Amino acid sequence: MTVLPMRLYLSKCLLFLFGCLWGGHMHLAGQPSAIIIDADTGNSIDDLYAIAYLLQQAGSRVVALTAAHFNNPDLLSYRHWNGYSTKGIRTMKISYRLNKKLLRAAGCRHYVRCVPGASSMVGRAWGGSAPRPSAASRLIIEEAIKLNDDEKLHVIVTGPVTNVVSAIIEQPQIAHRLVVYAMGGDYDPKKGVWNKAEFNVRNDLNAFDYLLNSEVELHIMPESVARQLVFPKEETQQKLARVGGKLSSCLSKRWQRLGEVEAWSMWDLALAIAYMQPSLAREEEVFTPPENRQRKVWVYTAIDAPAMKAAFWNSYLSPDN
């Protein structure tokens, strides 16, 4: 046996052993033809870190960064939301402006398209599936139609799934060409019970239900799993200062805008790292909630949070980045 086959054999053995230790199935998706990041970037902190990580790790496969809204009932009840005045607030526009700023800071604005998304949810407050066409939904359709039948467009969604679902409603034939990775909802693997009372899902329950009912390959990062990845503010700011540069400044200032928050759960970053480094997460194929069309979707049931944190900083602090 030559050296190369032995290395491949050992790698497969280690991969199998990891899966046995986790006690669950680890889904390894194929390489996408293209990646679109769809983010409600203006909502909080972790979206920016997820985007920065994906831009570094996925490289030229990221073809676009689209903006999502983060409309929620608190905007009607309180004067401020995460550092913004809620008077006349336009949440998608906040995400869009921040996306453009982030791409400039990362030096990606010339090859990663940046477009606005829908400003409101699919359907209405009482239900429905009327799409919300936007530049984002049109771009998703455009990129999916480009593909051959054996190719896939991966859409990584860190906010409500309004934009990708609007694209599917507008052009149902693209469904088999999409793989959607979404952060939202909750799932108890021991009881096999779903809970949709989560921020992203609440912001467009109609779209989330539509996606569950569709034929799209779907991977969900539940809130209760993602919250395990926590970054302390002081340590994070110190490491960003060590790297320096426009991107680090952008990430640092974003945290400062939200006030004296001493630690933050990096929900969206957990999804991004699980996507790029599947060995750091466990996925299981489970049935959709009973109120939805019964089919199987992929759900992350565990992550290695310390390893994810190290993976982010090893990537970000690398002299090559």
TAPEHU-V501467 format. One line per field, one symbol per residue. ss: DSSP state (H for helix, E for strand, L for the rest). Layout:
BEGIN
ss = ???
END
This chain:
BEGIN
ss = LLHHHHHHHHHHHHHHHHHHHHLLLLLLLLLLLEEEEEELLLLLLHHHHHHHHHHHHHHHHEEEEEELLLLLLHHHHLLEELLEELLLLLHHHHHHHHHHHHHHHHLLLLLLEEELLLLLLLLELLELLLLLLLHHHHHHHHHHHHLLLLLLEEEEELLLLHHHHHHHHHLHHHHHHEEEEEELLEEELLLLEEELLLHHHHLLHHHHHHHHHLLLEEEEELHHHHLLLEEEHHHHHHHHHHHLHHHHHHHHHHHHHLLLLLEEELHHHHHHHHHHLHHHEEEEEEELLLLLLLLEEEEEEEELHHHHHHHHHHHHLLLLL
END
